[in-house]
């Protein structure tokens, strides 16, 4: 029996050697085939056949550092082109692989979360980014997209939490953003007439970012809600002095809420002083509106004529200037100027009042956060 086993040893050795050599040859052929398949995938992309390219790329048996980076870039390319489904296929395929390194897996998860966000699947995107933070609380890259999600969902408490975490991890100053989130909560509490909660939240915003003009506006709103009219008007004046673009935000509110003659006179005097100090052309139209409301348009004649000839009039100021001129012209000419005034008013009503300085998006009502580029404090009067 031992003699038979001894005779079989060379056969077993040869069989093992032959099998190993065969596997080695197969791997070598597979390695040689990788560049050729990669070129084939690129050719499909150049030929506008992305689905065939995806089939080639996703059928790679093994993923190394270079192919993983290629897949990530390719998926990001599809997402930037708006082809979200293809981006999802690539990044989901990567995440499902077991041969990725930790860094590669994190990159794939971040890319997958961005795909879900771009597709509007905010709950799935939130799940991906939250999982990354759970696995590694120091992972600052997941904070920014997660914060954007909470902004979109108006979940301000969660947005504050993530912004504070990002500030700790990245050392970037997020105090202005956090103050805006507190202001959003305070505005909601004011709307519900929860004045004590609103006051406490405004204090938090002021503590985080003391120079915020929006905090002053909310303090004015709170004082007005408590019927402290004089104090509220003074606070609004402080807010406008800090940020003159706020007159465009607050003007209608101020005129409607503070409609007593002495209050309107105080507002007019304040805007006149601010205009003289800053020469902000946008303020002139508000001066004219207050003069009309107070019956003092004739007093504005010299100022209007000088402004129209030497200043930089906007459509809004021209509309209000025609009111001054039409009230002063001879009766037989009033009809002509009145028709011009009506036409200008119609044109002005169709134009947006505000524009984002960051991306140029125009809108009729003021928003603290641009709906297009999602930046805060970038919207001002046109």
PyMOL commands that set and color helices and strands:
alter all, ss='L'
color gray80, all
select helices_A, chain A and resi 2-46+50-58+65-80+84-96+102-118+122-135+141-153+156-170+175-191+195-208+213-225+229-242+246-257+261-278+282-293+297-310+315-328+331-350
alter helices_A, ss='H'
color red, helices_A
select strands_A, chain A and resi 354-356+362-363+379-381
alter strands_A, ss='S'
color yellow, strands_A
deselect
rebuild
show_as cartoon
